[in-house]
Amino acid sequence: MGYHRFGQFFQAAFAFGAVLAASCVSSYADSIVIPSEFTNKQGPSTLGTVSPGNFRFHIVYDAQEFPPQRVQITQLAVRPKAIAQAAAPLYPDLTVSLATTTEQLLPNLDANLQAANDVTVVFQGDLETSSDGPTGASPRPFDFTIPLSTPFTYHPSEGNLFVDFDAPFAFSEPPQWDAAPAGGRVILSINGVAQVDSRYPIMQFEFTPIGPLGDFDGNNALDAVDIDTLTAELLAPQHDHSRPSFDLNGDKVVDQQDHQVWIKDLRYTWFGDANLDGEFNSTDLIVTFGAGEYEDDIPGNSGWAEGDWNADGDFDTSDLIVAFADGGYEQGVRAAIQAVPEPSCTVLAVTALLTLSISRGRVLWQPRVTV
């Protein structure tokens, strides 16, 4: 692209665009219920029968249900059905393990364990839990608890959460756990005979966040990989606009507001900061135009470092508009800006040139609206 054309679009980019308002920094509670749709209502299924012997199940909980950062899981809990009677089941010599898996569960317990990563025994010993009888409340509290003696560090970007619940001895009281349709997420084994089960327990996970919010790849840094991962989620054909793992502002919707929160409230930088050094300046423009993807013919091939600053997958005029409207060009590190800066000489010159071109009746560009 010639310098003359670049100058034209440079003028247009600065003069047009809406000012983007920052959202509040998100925060997460220290617990989550999966499936999340049953957080405040009872599930349609019940899990629990008298176990005649060894009782074991493997469960997979979807990574998309977890917040978008590494967490240290410290407790598991299930709840009884609303009609369940008072119970105090004892699980002798119970072993609970957690792991990460990207594989579909098979009715082969050994194969499931071999396919899982970071298998960790988080509880081992006798477990006695109890709950009161029917209270009229629905759903009931999560009072069947398993405090983990070894907390488990989990990152949703590495796969789904795998739970191995192994009760080797019979117990006589049916737990009557509240459950939801499993959809292939559970393998139940009784006395060594494993089969796919149609139910899985609605579970509450208590956790402590680890690392920065928005660190999707778990490297303890907010970098271009993370913002590109968020953009890919926004552009995905089957995009789920409520996935907690990408909901950075906690409004239960995954959209451009979360993209803005990552840039301004989490990374605390400017739109246009291609190299993520905290500033938007000529270096960023050199980097992005040097990548050679400005208004090329390949759709969806640009990331943040290549100039895609409005999360549409391409580097074009609309990205320059967003970047210059944000007001950070040559203003230094955003954290150091305490007040709205006075227009710089560069800004005034660009504005004057654009005004002149318009007065001559020249149309340099047409804005592209991205929905």
C-alpha positions as CSV (number, residue, x, y, z in Angstrom):
1,M,0.0,0.0,0.0
2,G,1.3,3.5,-0.9
3,Y,2.1,6.1,1.6
4,H,-0.6,8.4,0.0
5,R,-3.3,5.8,0.6
6,F,-2.1,5.2,4.1
7,G,-2.3,8.9,4.8
8,Q,-5.8,9.1,3.6
9,F,-7.0,6.3,5.8
10,F,-4.9,7.6,8.7
11,Q,-6.9,10.8,8.4
12,A,-10.2,9.0,8.3
13,A,-9.4,6.7,11.2
14,F,-8.7,9.6,13.5
15,A,-11.7,11.7,12.6
16,F,-14.5,9.1,12.9
17,G,-15.6,6.5,15.4
18,A,-17.4,6.5,18.7
19,V,-15.7,6.8,22.0
20,L,-15.8,3.4,23.8
21,A,-16.9,3.4,27.5
22,A,-15.0,1.1,29.9
23,S,-16.9,-1.5,31.8
24,C,-16.4,-2.4,35.5
25,V,-13.6,-4.9,36.2
26,S,-15.2,-8.3,36.7
27,S,-15.1,-10.3,39.8
28,Y,-16.1,-13.9,40.6
29,A,-17.6,-15.5,43.6
30,D,-15.6,-18.4,45.1
31,S,-18.1,-21.1,44.0
32,I,-19.8,-22.2,40.8
33,V,-22.6,-24.7,40.2
34,I,-22.5,-27.0,37.2
35,P,-24.7,-27.3,35.1
36,S,-25.1,-23.5,35.7
37,E,-28.8,-23.6,34.6
38,F,-29.6,-25.5,37.8
39,T,-27.9,-23.0,40.2
40,N,-31.2,-21.9,41.5
41,K,-33.5,-24.7,40.5
42,Q,-33.7,-28.4,41.1
43,G,-32.6,-30.8,38.4
44,P,-35.0,-33.2,36.7
45,S,-33.1,-36.4,37.7
46,T,-32.1,-38.2,40.9
47,L,-28.8,-40.1,41.3
48,G,-28.6,-42.6,44.2
49,T,-29.4,-46.2,44.9
50,V,-28.3,-48.6,47.6
51,S,-24.8,-49.8,46.6
52,P,-24.3,-53.5,47.0
53,G,-20.5,-53.2,46.6
54,N,-17.9,-51.2,44.8
55,F,-19.5,-48.1,43.5
56,R,-17.5,-45.8,41.2
57,F,-18.2,-43.2,38.6
58,H,-16.3,-41.0,36.2
59,I,-17.8,-37.6,35.4
60,V,-16.8,-34.8,33.0
61,Y,-17.7,-31.2,33.8
62,D,-17.6,-28.8,30.8
63,A,-14.7,-26.4,30.8
64,Q,-17.0,-23.7,29.4
65,E,-18.8,-23.6,32.7
66,F,-15.8,-22.3,34.6
67,P,-14.5,-18.8,34.8
68,P,-11.8,-17.7,32.3
69,Q,-8.7,-18.2,34.5
70,R,-6.8,-20.8,36.5
71,V,-8.5,-21.8,39.7
72,Q,-7.6,-23.9,42.7
73,I,-10.5,-26.2,43.5
74,T,-10.8,-26.7,47.3
75,Q,-14.2,-28.4,47.8
76,L,-16.8,-30.4,46.0
77,A,-20.5,-30.5,47.1
78,V,-23.7,-32.1,46.0
79,R,-27.2,-31.6,47.2
80,P,-30.2,-33.9,48.0
81,K,-33.5,-33.7,46.2
82,A,-36.2,-31.6,47.8
83,I,-38.1,-34.7,48.9
84,A,-35.1,-36.6,50.2
85,Q,-35.3,-37.8,53.8
86,A,-32.6,-36.9,56.4
87,A,-29.5,-38.9,55.6
88,A,-26.0,-39.4,57.0
89,P,-24.3,-41.8,54.5
90,L,-20.8,-43.1,55.3
91,Y,-18.4,-43.8,52.4
92,P,-15.6,-46.0,53.8
93,D,-12.2,-45.6,52.3
94,L,-13.5,-43.2,49.6
95,T,-11.0,-41.9,47.0
96,V,-11.8,-38.9,44.9
97,S,-9.4,-37.8,42.1
98,L,-9.6,-34.8,39.8
99,A,-7.9,-34.4,36.4
100,T,-8.2,-32.6,33.1
101,T,-9.3,-34.4,29.9
102,T,-10.0,-33.6,26.3
103,E,-11.4,-37.1,25.6
104,Q,-14.9,-38.5,25.5
105,L,-15.5,-40.9,28.4
106,L,-15.6,-44.6,27.6
107,P,-17.1,-47.5,29.6
108,N,-13.5,-48.5,30.5
109,L,-12.2,-46.9,33.7
110,D,-8.6,-47.6,33.0
111,A,-8.8,-46.0,29.5
112,N,-10.4,-42.9,31.0
113,L,-7.7,-42.5,33.5
114,Q,-4.9,-43.0,31.0
115,A,-6.4,-40.3,28.7
116,A,-6.6,-37.8,31.6
117,N,-3.9,-35.3,32.5
118,D,-2.6,-34.3,35.9
119,V,-4.6,-37.0,37.8
120,T,-4.5,-35.9,41.4
121,V,-6.0,-37.7,44.5
122,V,-7.7,-34.9,46.3
123,F,-9.5,-36.9,49.0
124,Q,-8.8,-40.3,50.5
125,G,-10.4,-41.8,53.6
126,D,-13.7,-42.2,55.3
127,L,-16.3,-39.6,54.4
128,E,-19.4,-39.1,56.5
129,T,-21.9,-36.4,55.3
130,S,-25.4,-35.6,56.4
131,S,-28.4,-33.5,55.5
132,D,-31.7,-32.7,57.1
133,G,-35.0,-34.0,55.9
134,P,-37.4,-32.1,53.5
135,T,-37.5,-28.4,54.3
136,G,-39.9,-27.3,51.6
137,A,-37.1,-25.4,49.9
138,S,-36.2,-26.2,46.3
139,P,-33.4,-26.5,45.5
140,R,-31.9,-27.8,48.7
141,P,-28.5,-26.5,50.0
142,F,-25.3,-28.2,48.9
143,D,-24.7,-30.0,52.2
144,F,-23.1,-33.2,51.0
145,T,-19.6,-31.8,51.0
146,I,-16.1,-33.2,50.2
147,P,-13.4,-30.9,51.5
148,L,-10.3,-31.6,49.4
149,S,-7.2,-32.5,51.4
150,T,-5.1,-31.7,48.3
151,P,-6.5,-28.7,46.3
152,F,-6.5,-29.1,42.5
153,T,-5.2,-26.5,40.1
154,Y,-7.4,-26.4,37.0
155,H,-7.3,-24.3,33.9
156,P,-10.4,-24.5,31.6
157,S,-8.2,-23.9,28.5
158,E,-6.5,-27.3,29.0
159,G,-9.7,-29.4,28.8
160,N,-12.8,-30.4,30.7
161,L,-12.7,-31.3,34.4
162,F,-12.6,-35.0,35.1
163,V,-13.9,-36.4,38.4
164,D,-13.2,-40.0,39.6
165,F,-15.4,-41.0,42.6
166,D,-14.4,-44.4,43.9
167,A,-16.3,-45.9,46.9
168,P,-14.9,-49.5,47.2
169,F,-17.2,-50.7,49.9
170,A,-21.0,-50.9,50.2
171,F,-23.0,-48.1,51.8
172,S,-26.6,-48.6,52.9
173,E,-28.2,-45.2,52.6
174,P,-29.2,-43.9,49.2
175,P,-27.8,-40.4,48.8
176,Q,-30.7,-39.2,46.5
177,W,-28.5,-36.6,44.9
178,D,-30.0,-33.9,42.7
179,A,-29.0,-34.6,39.1
180,A,-29.2,-33.5,35.5
181,P,-29.2,-35.3,32.2
182,A,-25.7,-36.5,31.6
183,G,-25.4,-36.4,27.8
184,G,-22.5,-38.9,27.8
185,R,-20.7,-37.2,30.7
186,V,-20.9,-40.1,33.2
187,I,-19.6,-43.7,33.3
188,L,-21.1,-45.6,36.3
189,S,-19.4,-48.8,37.5
190,I,-21.0,-51.1,40.1
191,N,-19.0,-54.2,41.1
192,G,-16.6,-53.7,38.2
193,V,-19.3,-53.5,35.5
194,A,-19.1,-50.1,33.8
195,Q,-21.7,-48.5,31.6
196,V,-22.8,-45.1,30.4
197,D,-25.3,-43.5,32.8
198,S,-28.0,-41.0,31.8
199,R,-27.6,-38.8,34.9
200,Y,-24.8,-36.8,36.6
201,P,-24.8,-35.0,39.9
202,I,-25.3,-31.2,39.9
203,M,-22.2,-30.2,41.7
204,Q,-20.9,-27.1,43.4
205,F,-17.2,-26.3,43.2
206,E,-15.5,-24.0,45.6
207,F,-12.3,-22.5,44.3
208,T,-9.7,-19.8,44.6
209,P,-8.8,-17.9,41.4
210,I,-5.1,-18.1,40.4
211,G,-3.4,-15.7,38.0
212,P,-4.9,-12.8,36.2
213,L,-8.5,-12.7,34.9
214,G,-8.4,-13.0,31.1
215,D,-5.3,-15.2,31.0
216,F,-7.0,-17.8,28.7
217,D,-3.8,-19.8,28.0
218,G,-2.7,-20.1,31.6
219,N,0.8,-18.6,31.2
220,N,0.2,-16.0,33.9
221,A,0.4,-13.1,31.5
222,L,-2.1,-11.1,29.5
223,D,-0.8,-11.2,26.0
224,A,-1.8,-11.3,22.3
225,V,-2.7,-15.0,22.5
226,D,-5.3,-14.2,25.1
227,I,-7.0,-11.3,23.3
228,D,-6.9,-13.3,20.0
229,T,-8.5,-16.2,21.9
230,L,-11.4,-14.0,23.0
231,T,-11.8,-12.6,19.5
232,A,-12.0,-16.1,18.1
233,E,-14.7,-16.9,20.6
234,L,-16.7,-13.8,19.5
235,L,-16.3,-14.8,15.8
236,A,-17.1,-18.5,16.3
237,P,-20.0,-19.7,14.1
238,Q,-21.5,-21.5,17.1
239,H,-20.7,-18.7,19.5
240,D,-22.4,-19.1,22.9
241,H,-23.1,-15.6,24.1
242,S,-23.3,-16.7,27.7
243,R,-20.2,-18.8,28.2
244,P,-18.8,-17.9,31.7
245,S,-15.2,-18.7,30.6
246,F,-15.2,-15.6,28.4
247,D,-17.6,-13.3,30.4
248,L,-15.1,-10.8,31.7
249,N,-17.5,-8.3,33.1
250,G,-19.9,-10.7,34.7
251,D,-23.0,-9.6,32.8
252,K,-23.7,-13.2,31.6
253,V,-23.2,-12.1,28.0
254,V,-20.0,-12.6,25.9
255,D,-19.7,-9.7,23.5
256,Q,-17.7,-6.6,22.5
257,Q,-17.9,-5.3,26.0
258,D,-15.8,-8.2,27.2
259,H,-13.3,-7.4,24.5
260,Q,-13.1,-3.8,25.7
261,V,-12.8,-4.9,29.4
262,W,-9.8,-7.1,28.5
263,I,-8.0,-4.1,26.8
264,K,-8.9,-1.2,29.1
265,D,-9.6,-2.7,32.5
266,L,-7.5,-5.9,32.6
267,R,-4.5,-5.2,30.3
268,Y,-5.0,-1.4,31.0
269,T,-3.8,-0.2,27.6
270,W,-5.0,1.5,24.5
271,F,-6.8,0.3,21.4
272,G,-4.0,0.3,18.8
273,D,-1.3,-1.0,21.2
274,A,-0.3,-3.8,18.8
275,N,2.8,-4.9,20.7
276,L,1.1,-4.5,24.1
277,D,3.8,-2.4,25.6
278,G,1.2,-0.1,27.2
279,E,1.4,2.6,24.6
280,F,-0.1,3.4,21.2
281,N,2.4,5.1,19.0
282,S,4.2,5.0,15.6
283,T,5.9,1.7,16.6
284,D,2.5,0.0,16.6
285,L,1.6,1.3,13.2
286,I,4.9,0.2,11.8
287,V,4.4,-3.3,13.2
288,T,0.8,-3.6,12.0
289,F,1.4,-2.3,8.5
290,G,4.6,-4.3,8.2
291,A,2.5,-7.4,8.7
292,G,1.0,-6.7,5.3
293,E,-2.6,-7.6,6.1
294,Y,-4.2,-4.2,5.8
295,E,-7.4,-4.7,3.7
296,D,-6.0,-7.8,2.1
297,D,-8.2,-10.4,0.4
298,I,-7.9,-13.0,3.1
299,P,-10.9,-12.8,5.5
300,G,-10.3,-13.4,9.2
301,N,-6.5,-13.7,9.0
302,S,-5.5,-10.8,11.4
303,G,-5.0,-10.9,15.1
304,W,-4.3,-8.1,17.6
305,A,-0.6,-7.8,16.6
306,E,-1.6,-7.5,13.0
307,G,-4.1,-4.7,13.5
308,D,-7.4,-6.3,14.4
309,W,-8.4,-4.0,17.2
310,N,-12.2,-4.2,16.8
311,A,-12.4,-8.0,17.0
312,D,-13.7,-8.7,13.5
313,G,-10.8,-10.8,12.4
314,D,-9.3,-8.3,9.8
315,F,-7.2,-5.2,9.8
316,D,-8.9,-2.4,7.9
317,T,-10.1,1.2,8.2
318,S,-12.5,0.4,11.0
319,D,-9.6,-0.7,13.3
320,L,-7.8,2.6,12.8
321,I,-11.0,4.4,13.6
322,V,-11.4,2.6,16.8
323,A,-7.8,3.1,17.8
324,F,-7.6,6.8,17.2
325,A,-11.0,7.4,18.7
326,D,-9.7,5.9,22.0
327,G,-7.4,8.9,22.3
328,G,-4.2,7.2,23.2
329,Y,-2.0,7.9,20.2
330,E,1.4,9.2,21.4
331,Q,0.0,9.8,24.9
332,G,2.3,7.4,26.6
333,V,1.4,4.6,29.0
334,R,-2.3,4.6,29.7
335,A,-1.8,4.1,33.5
336,A,0.1,7.3,33.6
337,I,-2.7,9.4,32.1
338,Q,-4.6,11.2,34.9
339,A,-6.8,13.5,32.8
340,V,-8.0,13.9,29.3
341,P,-5.0,15.2,27.3
342,E,-5.0,18.3,25.2
343,P,-5.1,17.6,21.5
344,S,-1.5,17.1,20.2
345,C,-0.1,18.8,17.2
346,T,-0.5,15.6,15.3
347,V,-4.2,15.3,16.1
348,L,-4.8,18.9,15.1
349,A,-2.9,18.5,11.8
350,V,-4.8,15.3,10.9
351,T,-8.1,17.0,11.7
352,A,-7.3,20.0,9.5
353,L,-6.2,17.8,6.6
354,L,-9.4,15.8,6.8
355,T,-11.5,18.9,6.9
356,L,-9.7,20.2,3.9
357,S,-10.3,17.0,1.9
358,I,-14.0,17.0,2.8
359,S,-14.3,20.6,1.7
360,R,-13.0,19.7,-1.7
361,G,-15.7,17.1,-2.0
362,R,-13.4,14.1,-2.0
363,V,-14.7,10.9,-0.5
364,L,-11.7,9.0,0.8
365,W,-13.5,6.0,2.4
366,Q,-16.8,4.6,3.5
367,P,-17.0,3.3,7.1
368,R,-17.7,-0.4,7.5
369,V,-20.2,-1.2,10.2
370,T,-19.4,-4.4,12.1
371,V,-22.2,-6.0,14.0
